[in-house]
């Protein structure tokens, strides 16, 4: 039996490295973390009309996400009930039905079995097609244009699951009157590392930026005077709650000297719109974020991604550029190209991160390397509640590991097999026992 309390000691800031490399732990994660959490499926802009569909994954389970004729969205396992073949092997498109290319069983866009070849001859007309549709994702929720799904009938409603993270999510998702759009087609690539390294970094880690990305700033900003003026260690804050995390600098303007041109002109022109929707403080929120377990975005670079687990030591990254739907095309193009240059498979920041994660994973192949705890103690004991108008549990600087500890604690609670009611009770006890000052 796994001793989860030994692996994650969040109250001491200690993380055991076996959680990143043990195949037994990984298999249990699929059951107790991913099958019980709300997972990102698709954005509204990807499903423009009835029959529009995208393939997605819920951990290692492939699903089809399909716009229905009444405008609703359904998702079901992309697995034929005859011999387990994928029902659809196309990444996205528009369909009236899906036909398995192995034996030809056909399903409508709601995931109902509608045709079995040679039904009379092979099954003597006795197969009950109503019982042989693919497994449906039982709960789907649309939040600000983002569709999330879960296999778990008992998980709290999505807004409750988000908790105070909604304030930070909305800073991205609810920013513009016309909403957001995703640049068509995700960029996909594989990194040989555990999914938690990526999810944790986007949740909690600004600490790596001055060191890991020092050469990237030289490449990105050629003018040494401008580069010297860029503060890579600005003051900031960090949020942690329900396993989610956000870190952000305290900006004073919506402008981005890095991109310039039409994009900055659009940001200036939309400033009042954004302030009116979000308030000035939240409008200036510009940080790194993770909704537990594996949906992340980086608002300063207009990139969002899912860290799909592919075993204990590998992830498949699916990344999208997201943009204001109402922005001029030239502004969108500038922002999209900036995302490609910075956070894409060949982006100057992305490659730094991937190199770090793969190196860690390689080191963890060693027996001795897996025996010593990792230190996650930055800011331990210096958390605050509802400080400076920021909801929830926050740290007075973004160079903290509070959100990492929160992420691993939620992971540990789920891995321990606790019910959602028991997790909520433990969270309440932790809050009561913490001596955390409020503003």
C-alpha positions in Angstrom: 0.0 0.0 0.0 1.2 3.5 -0.8 1.8 5.8 2.1 0.5 9.0 0.5 1.1 11.0 3.7 4.8 10.1 3.5 5.1 11.1 -0.1 3.5 14.6 0.3 4.1 16.5 3.5 2.8 19.9 2.4 2.7 21.3 5.9 6.5 20.8 6.0 7.0 21.7 2.3 8.4 18.3 1.5 7.7 16.3 -1.7 9.0 12.8 -2.3 10.4 12.4 -5.9 8.8 8.9 -6.4 5.5 10.7 -7.2 7.1 11.6 -10.5 8.5 8.3 -11.6 6.6 5.4 -10.0 4.4 3.4 -12.5 2.2 2.2 -9.7 1.5 5.8 -8.6 0.8 6.8 -12.1 -1.8 4.1 -12.6 -3.5 5.2 -9.4 -3.5 8.8 -10.6 -5.5 7.8 -13.7 -8.2 6.4 -11.4 -8.2 8.7 -8.4 -7.0 12.1 -9.8 -8.0 12.4 -13.5 -11.1 10.2 -13.4 -12.4 12.3 -10.4 -11.5 15.9 -11.5 -13.0 18.4 -13.9 -10.9 18.3 -17.1 -10.7 20.8 -20.0 -12.4 19.5 -23.2 -12.9 22.3 -25.7 -13.6 25.9 -26.2 -16.8 27.3 -27.7 -15.0 28.7 -30.7 -13.9 25.1 -31.7 -17.6 24.0 -32.0 -19.2 26.6 -34.2 -22.2 24.6 -35.6 -24.2 21.4 -35.0 -22.0 18.4 -35.8 -18.8 20.2 -35.1 -16.4 18.0 -33.1 -12.9 17.8 -31.7 -11.0 14.9 -30.3 -9.8 15.4 -26.8 -8.3 13.4 -24.0 -9.3 12.9 -20.4 -5.9 11.7 -19.2 -5.3 8.7 -21.4 -8.9 8.2 -22.4 -9.7 9.6 -25.9 -13.1 11.4 -26.1 -15.1 13.0 -28.9 -16.6 16.4 -28.0 -19.6 17.2 -30.3 -22.0 20.1 -30.7 -25.5 18.7 -30.8 -28.4 19.9 -33.0 -30.0 21.8 -30.1 -26.7 23.7 -29.4 -25.7 21.7 -26.4 -22.4 19.8 -26.2 -21.9 16.1 -25.5 -18.7 14.1 -25.0 -18.2 10.4 -25.2 -15.4 7.9 -25.2 -13.9 7.6 -28.6 -14.1 3.8 -28.5 -16.2 1.5 -30.5 -18.1 -1.0 -28.3 -17.4 -3.9 -30.7 -13.7 -4.3 -30.4 -12.4 -1.1 -28.9 -11.3 0.7 -32.0 -11.4 4.5 -32.2 -14.8 5.6 -33.6 -13.1 8.6 -35.2 -9.5 9.1 -36.1 -9.8 12.7 -37.4 -8.7 15.5 -35.0 -11.6 17.8 -35.7 -14.3 18.7 -38.2 -18.0 18.4 -38.9 -19.9 15.1 -39.1 -23.4 13.7 -39.3 -22.2 10.4 -37.9 -19.1 8.5 -36.9 -18.2 5.1 -38.4 -15.6 2.8 -37.0 -13.1 1.9 -39.7 -12.6 -1.7 -38.3 -16.0 -3.3 -38.7 -18.2 -0.4 -39.6 -20.3 0.1 -36.5 -21.8 3.6 -36.9 -22.8 6.1 -34.2 -24.7 9.4 -34.5 -23.4 12.7 -33.1 -25.0 12.0 -29.7 -22.9 8.8 -29.4 -25.8 6.4 -30.0 -25.2 3.2 -32.0 -27.3 3.5 -35.2 -26.0 1.0 -37.6 -24.4 -2.5 -37.4 -23.3 -4.0 -40.7 -25.0 -7.3 -41.5 -27.1 -6.9 -38.4 -29.7 -9.5 -39.5 -27.2 -12.0 -40.7 -24.6 -11.7 -37.9 -26.8 -11.0 -34.9 -30.1 -12.5 -36.2 -31.6 -9.1 -35.5 -31.2 -9.6 -31.8 -28.7 -6.9 -30.8 -30.1 -4.1 -28.8 -28.3 -1.1 -30.2 -29.5 1.2 -27.4 -27.2 -0.7 -25.0 -24.0 -0.5 -27.1 -23.2 3.2 -27.4 -19.8 4.4 -26.1 -19.4 5.5 -22.6 -20.8 9.0 -22.2 -19.1 11.7 -20.1 -21.8 12.1 -17.5 -21.2 15.8 -16.5 -20.1 18.6 -18.8 -20.1 22.3 -17.8 -19.6 25.4 -19.9 -17.9 28.2 -18.1 -17.2 31.5 -20.0 -16.9 29.6 -23.2 -14.7 26.8 -21.8 -16.1 23.2 -21.7 -15.0 21.0 -18.8 -16.1 17.4 -18.2 -15.7 14.8 -15.5 -16.4 11.0 -15.2 -17.2 11.5 -11.5 -20.8 11.9 -10.5 -19.9 13.1 -7.0 -17.3 15.9 -7.8 -18.6 19.3 -6.7 -20.2 21.6 -9.3 -17.6 23.3 -11.5 -17.9 26.7 -9.9 -17.5 25.2 -6.4 -14.5 23.1 -7.8 -12.9 26.4 -9.0 -13.6 28.3 -5.8 -11.6 31.5 -5.5 -9.7 30.5 -8.7 -12.7 31.8 -10.7 -11.5 35.4 -9.9 -8.2 34.6 -11.6 -9.7 32.5 -14.4 -12.1 35.3 -15.3 -9.2 37.7 -15.7 -8.4 35.7 -18.9 -11.8 34.2 -19.9 -14.1 37.1 -19.3 -11.9 39.9 -20.4 -13.5 41.2 -23.6 -17.1 41.9 -24.6 -16.9 39.6 -27.6 -15.1 36.9 -25.8 -12.1 34.8 -26.9 -11.3 32.6 -29.8 -8.7 29.9 -30.2 -6.3 29.9 -33.2 -7.5 26.8 -35.1 -5.7 23.6 -34.4 -3.6 22.9 -31.3 0.1 22.5 -31.5 1.1 19.1 -30.1 4.4 17.8 -29.0 5.8 15.2 -26.5 8.1 15.9 -23.5 9.7 13.1 -21.6 8.7 14.2 -18.1 6.0 13.7 -15.6 2.9 15.9 -16.0 3.2 17.3 -12.5 6.4 19.2 -13.3 4.6 21.2 -16.0 1.4 21.7 -14.0 3.3 22.8 -10.9 5.4 25.3 -12.8 2.5 27.1 -14.4 0.7 27.0 -11.0 3.5 28.3 -8.8 7.0 28.8 -10.3 8.2 32.2 -11.2 11.4 31.5 -9.4 13.0 29.8 -12.4 12.6 32.8 -14.8 15.7 34.9 -14.1 18.0 31.8 -14.4 16.4 29.4 -16.9 15.3 32.1 -19.3 18.2 34.6 -19.1 19.4 33.7 -22.6 15.9 33.8 -24.0 15.5 37.5 -22.9 18.7 38.3 -24.8 17.3 36.6 -27.9 13.9 38.2 -27.6 15.0 41.8 -26.9 18.0 42.7 -29.1 18.4 46.3 -27.8 20.5 46.1 -24.6 19.0 49.3 -23.2 15.4 48.0 -23.5 16.5 44.6 -22.2 18.1 46.2 -19.2 14.9 48.2 -18.5 12.8 45.0 -18.4 12.4 43.8 -14.8 12.3 40.0 -14.7 11.8 40.1 -10.9 8.9 42.5 -10.5 6.8 42.6 -7.3 3.9 40.2 -7.5 1.5 37.8 -5.7 0.6 34.2 -5.7 -2.8 32.5 -5.1 -3.6 28.9 -4.1 -6.9 27.2 -3.6 -8.5 23.8 -4.2 -5.3 22.6 -5.8 -5.3 25.5 -8.4 -2.7 28.2 -8.5 -1.9 31.5 -10.0 1.2 33.8 -9.9 1.3 37.3 -11.3 3.3 40.5 -11.4 1.8 43.8 -10.3 1.5 45.6 -13.7 0.8 49.2 -14.1 -0.3 49.2 -17.8 -2.0 46.9 -20.3 0.7 47.7 -22.9 3.3 45.1 -23.9 6.5 46.6 -25.1 7.6 43.1 -26.1 5.0 42.9 -29.0 4.3 46.5 -29.8 2.6 47.6 -33.0 -1.1 46.8 -33.7 -1.4 44.6 -30.7 -0.5 47.3 -28.2 -2.7 49.8 -30.1 -5.6 47.4 -29.6 -4.8 46.8 -25.9 -4.8 50.6 -25.3 -8.1 51.0 -27.2 -9.8 48.2 -25.2 -8.5 49.3 -21.8 -11.8 50.9 -20.6 -13.7 47.9 -21.8 -11.5 45.5 -19.9 -11.5 47.8 -16.8 -15.3 48.0 -16.8 -15.6 44.2 -17.1 -13.0 43.2 -14.5 -12.0 46.2 -12.5 -8.6 47.7 -12.8 -6.8 45.4 -10.3 -8.0 42.2 -12.0 -7.5 43.7 -15.5 -3.8 44.1 -14.8 -3.5 40.4 -13.7 -1.0 38.9 -16.0 0.4 35.6 -14.9 0.9 31.9 -14.9 -2.0 29.7 -13.9 -3.1 26.1 -13.5 -6.6 24.7 -12.9 -6.0 21.4 -11.2 -4.9 19.0 -12.4 -3.6 19.8 -15.9 -5.1 22.8 -17.6 -2.7 25.8 -17.7 -2.4 29.2 -19.3 0.1 32.1 -19.5 -1.8 35.3 -20.1 1.2 37.5 -21.0 1.9 35.2 -24.0 -1.7 34.3 -24.9 -1.1 30.6 -24.6 -3.1 27.8 -22.9 -2.4 24.2 -22.8 -3.3 20.7 -21.4 -0.6 18.5 -20.1 -1.9 15.1 -21.2 -0.2 12.3 -19.2 1.4 9.5 -21.2 2.8 7.3 -18.5 4.8 8.2 -15.5 7.6 9.8 -17.5 6.0 11.5 -20.5 3.4 14.1 -21.4 1.8 15.1 -24.7 1.4 18.9 -24.7 -1.6 20.4 -26.5 -1.3 24.1 -26.8 -3.5 26.9 -28.3 -3.0 30.6 -28.8 -6.1 32.4 -27.5 -7.0 35.9 -28.7 -9.8 38.5 -28.3 -12.4 37.6 -30.9 -13.0 41.3 -31.7 -9.3 42.3 -32.2 -8.2 43.4 -35.7 -6.6 40.7 -37.8 -3.2 42.4 -37.8 -3.2 42.6 -34.0 -4.1 39.0 -33.8 -1.3 38.0 -36.2 1.3 39.9 -34.1 0.1 38.2 -30.9 0.0 34.8 -32.5 3.6 35.2 -33.9 4.7 36.3 -30.4 3.3 33.1 -29.0 5.0 31.0 -31.6 8.4 32.7 -30.8 8.0 32.3 -27.1 5.8 29.4 -26.1 5.6 26.7 -28.8 7.7 23.6 -29.5 10.5 25.8 -30.8 9.7 28.8 -28.7 12.7 30.3 -26.8 11.0 30.0 -23.4 9.2 26.7 -24.0 12.4 24.9 -24.9 14.1 26.1 -21.7 11.2 24.6 -19.7 11.1 21.3 -21.5 14.9 20.9 -21.1 14.6 21.4 -17.4 11.8 18.9 -17.0 13.4 16.2 -19.1 16.7 16.5 -17.2 14.9 16.1 -13.9 13.1 13.0 -15.2 16.4 11.5 -16.4 18.0 12.1 -13.0 15.1 10.3 -11.4 16.0 7.1 -13.2 18.6 6.6 -10.5 17.8 4.7 -7.3 19.5 7.0 -4.9 18.1 10.1 -6.7 14.6 8.9 -5.8 15.2 8.7 -2.1 15.6 12.3 -1.0 12.8 14.8 -0.5 12.5 17.9 -2.7 12.2 21.3 -1.0 9.0 23.2 -1.5 9.3 25.5 1.5 9.4 28.9 -0.1 7.1 31.2 1.8 6.0 28.5 4.2 4.0 30.0 7.0 3.7 33.5 5.4 0.4 33.0 3.6 -2.5 35.5 3.9 -6.2 35.4 3.4 -8.2 38.0 1.3 -5.3 40.4 1.3 -5.2 43.6 -0.9 -8.5 42.8 -2.5 -7.3 39.4 -3.8 -9.7 36.6 -2.9 -8.6 33.5 -1.2 -5.2 32.3 0.1 -2.4 34.4 -1.2 1.3 35.1 -0.7 2.8 38.5 -0.6 5.2 37.7 -3.4 5.0 35.6 -6.6 8.4 34.1 -5.7 6.8 31.5 -3.5 5.8 27.8 -3.5 2.5 28.1 -1.7 0.5 27.1 -4.9 2.8 24.1 -5.4 2.1 22.9 -1.9 -1.6 23.4 -2.4 -1.5 21.5 -5.7 0.3 18.5 -4.1 -2.0 18.5 -1.1 -5.1 18.2 -3.4 -3.3 15.5 -5.3 -2.5 13.6 -2.1 -6.1 14.0 -0.8 -7.5 12.4 -4.0 -4.8 9.8 -4.1 -5.7 8.8 -0.6 -9.2 7.9 -1.8 -10.9 10.5 0.3 -14.5 11.5 -0.7 -15.1 15.0 -1.8 -17.0 15.6 1.4 -13.9 14.4 3.4 -11.6 16.6 1.3 -13.8 19.6 2.0 -13.8 18.8 5.7 -10.0 18.5 5.7 -9.7 21.9 3.9 -11.9 23.5 6.5 -9.8 22.1 9.3 -6.6 23.3 7.7 -8.0 26.8 7.4 -9.1 26.8 11.0 -5.7 25.6 12.2 -3.7 28.0 10.2 -2.6 31.2 11.8 -2.9 33.2 8.6 -3.5 37.0 8.9 -6.2 38.6 6.8 -5.9 42.1 5.3 
